[in-house]
């Protein structure tokens, strides 16, 4: 073999070795776990300072330095979630779980993402895994209970909330969540106890006072109900549920003028709820102001043409001002929409047909 050929062959071998070394060197530069973790920590600090763009850069660098850093994907996923970038958020949570499927908080965050997307089955799967990996974490147990509640399994939901409370006896959210589960089970006494505890732990929140007031109202303790609704409104003057609930309690106490004022305030907050107009119409009817009652029933029906209660109530208002044809028409419409009204309205329909 000639020297020139040997030289050429040597150069080829050298080039191959050099390229291989370069690939290994570059690869090594992109695998620096310690530096990657440091960028994650810096990203988390920047998130606390509200510097999300800078935090995102840190997480990107962390992943560039170590593409197997599950925590970097997880933290970046949380950042994406806070920005409502849900597609990237989901992808990062998936990647974090694939890299390390033994970290409970990864399943917790993805489960919460699924809740926001109304994917309750997927959320349940993730919370089952989160609880299995960390069974003493009250937050995960509480959130699994919340998913059971979304699935309308309120008994199992309340059991999970009880477990969460056992794990953390000062867990405000677990008490309030169990209270709502008890409401769905019509266990008003138990719900009242839980909302009282939530009030104690929170220092008092409008939503808790409103919910406890609802318990008192269903237990026919109207005076305590009014006290709680008043407190709920004091804490949050825009709590529309508190105005509505107080309006109904005032009706139960025959305080129809006060009831109308409550529904007025509710309608100022949201003028597009048919149930509010129907309730205000009922109050006017009890004050024998049938024209205003009919006006409100008209508005309720305009907003919801299948509102059987409003047709029935308007029918009675028409009867009281001797507009019998309109009354008959409304009663028949109410029964057509909701046949269960038939028994109660049958005598009036027969009378009006004579």
C-alpha positions in Angstrom: 0.0 0.0 0.0 1.4 3.4 -1.0 2.1 6.0 1.7 -0.5 8.3 0.3 -3.2 5.6 0.6 -2.1 4.9 4.2 -2.3 8.6 5.0 -5.8 8.8 3.5 -6.9 5.8 5.5 -5.5 7.2 8.7 -7.2 10.5 8.1 -10.6 8.7 7.7 -10.1 6.8 10.9 -9.0 9.9 12.8 -12.1 11.8 11.5 -14.4 9.0 12.6 -12.8 8.9 16.1 -13.0 12.7 16.4 -16.6 12.8 15.4 -17.4 10.0 17.9 -15.6 11.9 20.6 -17.5 15.1 19.7 -20.9 13.3 19.9 -20.0 11.9 23.3 -18.8 15.3 24.5 -21.9 17.1 23.3 -24.1 14.3 24.8 -22.2 14.7 28.0 -22.8 18.5 28.1 -26.5 17.8 27.8 -26.4 15.4 30.8 -25.6 17.5 33.8 -28.1 16.4 36.5 -26.7 18.6 39.2 -26.9 21.8 37.1 -30.3 20.7 35.8 -31.7 20.5 39.4 -30.2 23.9 40.2 -32.1 25.4 37.2 -35.3 23.8 38.6 -34.8 25.4 42.0 -34.2 28.8 40.4 -37.3 28.4 38.3 -39.4 27.6 41.4 -38.0 30.7 43.2 -38.8 32.9 40.1 -42.4 31.5 40.1 -42.8 32.7 43.7 -41.6 36.1 42.6 -44.2 36.1 39.7 -41.5 36.1 37.1 -43.0 33.4 35.0 -41.1 34.0 31.7 -37.8 33.8 33.5 -39.0 30.7 35.3 -40.0 29.0 32.0 -36.5 29.7 30.7 -35.0 28.0 33.8 -37.2 24.9 33.4 -36.3 24.7 29.7 -32.6 24.9 30.5 -33.1 22.2 33.2 -34.7 19.9 30.6 -32.0 20.7 28.0 -29.3 19.8 30.6 -31.1 16.6 31.6 -34.0 15.4 29.5 -34.7 12.7 32.2 -35.4 15.3 34.9 -39.0 14.5 35.8 -39.2 17.3 38.3 -38.4 19.8 35.6 -41.2 18.6 33.5 -43.5 18.6 36.5 -42.7 22.2 37.5 -42.9 23.4 33.9 -46.3 21.6 33.6 -47.5 23.5 36.7 -46.4 26.8 35.1 -48.2 26.0 31.9 -51.3 25.2 33.9 -51.1 28.6 35.7 -51.0 30.2 32.2 -53.9 28.1 31.0 -51.6 26.5 28.4 -53.4 23.2 28.9 -52.0 21.2 26.0 -48.4 21.8 27.0 -49.3 21.3 30.7 -50.8 17.9 30.0 -47.8 16.8 27.9 -45.4 17.8 30.7 -47.4 15.9 33.4 -47.5 12.9 31.1 -43.7 13.1 30.6 -43.0 13.5 34.4 -45.1 10.4 35.2 -43.5 8.4 32.4 -40.1 9.3 33.7 -41.0 8.6 37.4 -44.3 6.9 38.0 -43.7 6.6 41.8 -44.2 10.3 42.7 -47.7 10.9 44.0 -47.7 14.7 43.4 -47.4 14.1 39.6 -50.6 12.1 39.6 -52.2 14.7 41.8 -51.5 17.6 39.4 -52.5 15.7 36.4 -55.7 14.6 38.2 -56.5 18.2 38.9 -56.0 19.0 35.3 -58.4 16.3 34.4 -61.0 17.8 36.8 -60.8 21.1 35.1 -61.5 19.3 31.8 -64.5 17.4 33.2 -62.6 14.1 32.6 -63.7 12.5 35.9 -62.8 8.9 35.0 -59.2 9.9 34.2 -59.1 12.1 37.3 -60.2 9.2 39.5 -57.5 7.0 38.0 -54.9 9.5 38.9 -56.1 10.2 42.4 -56.4 6.4 43.1 -52.7 6.2 42.2 -51.7 9.3 44.2 -53.5 8.0 47.3 -51.9 4.5 46.8 -48.4 6.1 46.6 -49.0 8.5 49.6 -52.0 7.2 51.6 -51.4 9.6 54.5 -51.6 12.7 52.4 -54.9 14.4 53.4 -54.9 16.6 50.3 -54.9 13.7 47.9 -57.6 11.8 49.8 -59.7 15.0 50.0 -59.4 15.5 46.2 -60.3 11.9 45.5 -63.4 12.6 47.6 -64.1 15.6 45.4 -64.0 13.4 42.3 -66.4 10.9 43.9 -68.7 13.9 44.5 -68.5 14.9 40.8 -69.5 11.3 40.0 -72.5 11.8 42.4 -71.2 9.1 44.8 -71.7 11.3 47.8 -71.5 8.5 50.4 -68.0 7.4 49.2 -67.1 11.1 48.8 -68.0 11.8 52.5 -66.0 8.7 53.6 -62.9 10.2 51.8 -63.5 13.6 53.4 -63.7 11.9 56.8 -60.4 10.1 56.2 -58.8 13.4 55.2 -60.1 15.0 58.4 -58.7 12.1 60.4 -55.3 12.7 58.8 -55.6 16.4 59.3 -58.2 17.5 61.9 -57.7 21.2 60.9 -58.3 20.6 57.2 -60.9 23.4 56.4 -61.6 22.3 52.8 -62.3 18.7 53.9 -64.9 19.9 56.4 -66.6 22.2 53.8 -66.5 19.5 51.1 -68.0 16.9 53.5 -70.7 19.5 54.4 -71.6 19.8 50.7 -71.7 16.0 50.3 -74.0 15.8 53.3 -76.2 18.5 51.7 -76.5 16.3 48.6 -77.6 13.5 50.9 -80.1 15.7 52.7 -78.2 15.2 56.0 -78.7 18.8 57.0 -77.7 18.3 60.7 -74.4 16.7 59.8 -73.7 19.4 57.2 -74.5 22.1 59.7 -71.8 20.8 62.0 -69.2 20.6 59.2 -69.9 24.2 58.0 -69.7 25.4 61.6 -66.2 23.8 61.8 -65.2 25.3 58.5 -66.3 28.7 59.8 -64.2 28.2 62.9 -61.1 27.2 61.0 -61.4 29.8 58.3 -62.3 32.7 60.6 -65.5 33.0 58.6 -66.2 32.9 54.9 -69.3 34.1 53.1 -69.8 30.7 51.3 -69.7 28.8 54.6 -72.2 31.1 56.3 -74.5 30.8 53.3 -74.3 27.1 53.3 -74.9 26.8 57.1 -77.8 29.1 56.6 -79.2 26.7 54.0 -78.9 23.9 56.6 -80.8 25.9 59.2 -83.5 26.8 56.7 -84.0 23.1 55.8 -84.2 22.3 59.5 -86.9 25.1 59.7 -84.7 27.2 62.0 -85.4 30.3 60.0 -84.1 32.9 62.5 -80.6 31.3 62.6 -80.8 30.9 58.8 -81.4 34.7 58.5 -78.5 35.5 60.8 -76.2 33.4 58.6 -77.4 34.8 55.3 -77.0 38.3 56.8 -73.4 37.5 57.7 -72.7 35.9 54.3 -73.9 39.1 52.6 -71.9 41.3 55.0 -68.8 39.4 54.1 -69.6 39.3 50.4 -72.2 41.8 49.1 -72.2 40.1 45.7 -73.0 36.6 47.1 -76.1 36.1 44.9 -76.9 32.7 46.5 -77.2 34.4 49.9 -79.7 36.9 48.6 -81.8 34.2 47.0 -81.7 32.0 50.0 -82.6 34.9 52.3 -85.4 35.7 50.0 -86.9 32.3 50.3 -86.5 32.3 54.1 -88.3 35.7 54.2 -91.1 34.1 52.2 -91.3 31.2 54.7 -91.6 33.9 57.4 -94.3 35.7 55.3 -91.9 38.7 55.0 -92.8 39.2 51.3 -91.6 42.8 51.0 -88.2 41.9 52.4 -88.3 38.9 50.1 -88.8 41.1 47.0 -85.9 43.3 48.1 -83.7 40.3 48.2 -84.7 39.1 44.8 -84.3 42.7 43.5 -80.7 42.6 44.6 -80.1 39.2 43.1 -81.4 40.4 39.8 -79.1 43.4 39.9 -76.2 40.9 40.0 -77.6 38.5 37.4 -80.7 39.7 35.5 -80.9 36.5 33.4 -82.1 33.9 35.9 -85.6 32.8 35.4 -85.9 31.3 38.9 -85.3 34.7 40.4 -88.2 36.3 38.5 -90.5 33.4 39.4 -89.6 33.8 43.1 -90.2 37.5 43.0 -93.5 37.0 41.2 -94.6 34.6 43.9 -93.8 37.2 46.6 -95.8 39.8 44.6 -98.7 37.4 44.3 -98.8 36.9 48.1 -99.0 40.6 48.5 -102.0 40.4 46.0 -100.1 42.5 43.5 -101.0 40.3 40.7 -100.0 42.6 37.8 -96.5 42.7 39.1 -96.6 39.0 39.8 -97.6 38.3 36.1 -94.9 40.7 34.9 -92.3 38.6 36.7 -93.7 35.3 35.6 -93.7 36.6 32.0 -90.0 37.4 32.4 -89.3 33.9 33.9 -91.1 32.2 31.0 -89.3 34.5 28.5 -86.0 33.3 29.8 -87.1 29.6 30.1 -90.0 28.6 28.0 -90.2 25.2 29.7 -90.5 26.6 33.2 -93.5 24.6 34.5 -93.6 26.4 37.9 -93.8 29.8 36.3 -96.7 28.7 34.0 -98.5 27.3 37.1 -97.9 30.4 39.2 -99.0 32.7 36.4 -102.1 30.6 36.0 -103.1 31.2 39.6 -102.3 35.0 39.2 -104.6 35.1 36.1 -107.3 33.2 38.1 -107.2 35.9 40.8 -107.9 38.7 38.3 -110.6 36.6 36.5 -108.6 36.0 33.3 -109.8 32.4 33.1 -108.8 31.6 29.5 -105.2 32.6 30.2 -105.2 30.7 33.5 -106.5 27.5 31.8 -103.9 27.9 29.0 -101.1 28.2 31.6 -102.3 25.3 33.7 -102.5 23.0 30.6 -99.0 24.2 29.6 -97.6 23.4 33.0 -99.0 19.9 33.0 -97.7 19.3 29.4 -94.2 20.3 30.5 -94.4 18.4 33.8 -97.1 15.8 34.0 -96.6 15.4 37.7 -98.4 18.7 38.1 -101.5 17.0 36.7 -103.0 15.8 40.0 -102.8 19.2 41.8 -104.0 21.2 38.8 -106.8 18.9 37.6 -109.5 20.4 39.8 -108.7 23.9 38.6 -108.5 22.8 34.9 -111.9 21.1 35.2 -113.4 24.2 36.9 -112.1 26.6 34.3 -113.4 24.4 31.5 -117.0 24.6 32.8 
